[in-house]
Amino acid sequence: DVKVTQSSRYLVKRTGEKVFLECVQDMDHENMFWYRQDPGLGLRLIYFSYDVKMKEKGDIPEGYSVSREKKERFSLILESASTNQTSMYLCASSLAGAAKNIQYFGAGTRLSVL
Amino acid sequence: EDQVTQSPEALRLQEGESSSLNCSYTVSGLRGLFWYRQDPGKGPEFLFTLYSAGEEKEKERLKATLTKKESFLHITAPKPEDSATYLCAVQASVTPQSTTDSWGKLQFGAGTQVVVTP
């Protein structure tokens, strides 16, 4: 079974704090993704990575950065958390190649910024 | 711009009452359409991928179908454990100029929340 593990289920942070969300996958997947999920808006892609140290912006990258130093680990960084970043954050991974683009998701991190 | 619209937003069913969820999409060339199930407080769980119009896939009480403009997820004789939010996502065909062909961006709909009561 594919396993995508997010380090925290719930986080409460204060405005202006630097926040790290960690994600680890155990299936040797090349691609990893960070989404945020808000009611009525669906999942929106923040950043993705298709290889170690490689990253691409998604649809809503502003206020976020990412780090991928090892193939299995993909970190999302909120440089200075703001209240509008309160959301559910989901990490996903997939194999490279058009026929294998099924994305497998972690359980999510619910972040509250006060 | 690729768009995915799911309807209805919410659906309440009696146990055994079959129904269908709709996912309509506009995309410049469809590579694949994905259905996921999401339970409260959890991440989405993959259900099906459909690649071409006319294709159908089944899993227990769920059946997904695909046309050129929409997909349906049919729930036959649902049980309370089928209660969840069902998400639809499309993957567009990439242009030859794209340098990120292998990673497969998904465009998600907002989901349909299904509640099945005993």
HADDOCK unambig.tbl for C-alpha pairs under 7 A between the chains (distance, minus, plus):
assign (segid A and resid 31 and name CA) (segid B and resid 103 and name CA) 6.23 0.50 0.50
assign (segid A and resid 40 and name CA) (segid B and resid 110 and name CA) 5.47 0.50 0.50
assign (segid A and resid 41 and name CA) (segid B and resid 110 and name CA) 5.33 0.50 0.50
assign (segid A and resid 42 and name CA) (segid B and resid 108 and name CA) 6.06 0.50 0.50
assign (segid A and resid 42 and name CA) (segid B and resid 109 and name CA) 5.59 0.50 0.50
assign (segid A and resid 42 and name CA) (segid B and resid 110 and name CA) 3.89 0.50 0.50
assign (segid A and resid 42 and name CA) (segid B and resid 111 and name CA) 6.66 0.50 0.50
assign (segid A and resid 43 and name CA) (segid B and resid 108 and name CA) 5.85 0.50 0.50
assign (segid A and resid 50 and name CA) (segid B and resid 103 and name CA) 6.49 0.50 0.50
assign (segid A and resid 90 and name CA) (segid B and resid 43 and name CA) 6.81 0.50 0.50
assign (segid A and resid 96 and name CA) (segid B and resid 102 and name CA) 5.17 0.50 0.50
assign (segid A and resid 96 and name CA) (segid B and resid 103 and name CA) 5.65 0.50 0.50
assign (segid A and resid 97 and name CA) (segid B and resid 102 and name CA) 4.64 0.50 0.50
assign (segid A and resid 97 and name CA) (segid B and resid 103 and name CA) 6.81 0.50 0.50
assign (segid A and resid 98 and name CA) (segid B and resid 102 and name CA) 5.80 0.50 0.50
assign (segid A and resid 98 and name CA) (segid B and resid 104 and name CA) 6.80 0.50 0.50
assign (segid A and resid 101 and name CA) (segid B and resid 103 and name CA) 6.82 0.50 0.50
assign (segid A and resid 101 and name CA) (segid B and resid 104 and name CA) 5.88 0.50 0.50
assign (segid A and resid 104 and name CA) (segid B and resid 46 and name CA) 6.96 0.50 0.50
assign (segid A and resid 105 and name CA) (segid B and resid 43 and name CA) 5.57 0.50 0.50
assign (segid A and resid 105 and name CA) (segid B and resid 44 and name CA) 5.98 0.50 0.50
assign (segid A and resid 105 and name CA) (segid B and resid 45 and name CA) 6.91 0.50 0.50
assign (segid A and resid 106 and name CA) (segid B and resid 43 and name CA) 5.42 0.50 0.50
assign (segid A and resid 107 and name CA) (segid B and resid 42 and name CA) 4.58 0.50 0.50
assign (segid A and resid 107 and name CA) (segid B and resid 43 and name CA) 4.23 0.50 0.50
assign (segid A and resid 108 and name CA) (segid B and resid 42 and name CA) 6.23 0.50 0.50
assign (segid A and resid 108 and name CA) (segid B and resid 43 and name CA) 5.64 0.50 0.50
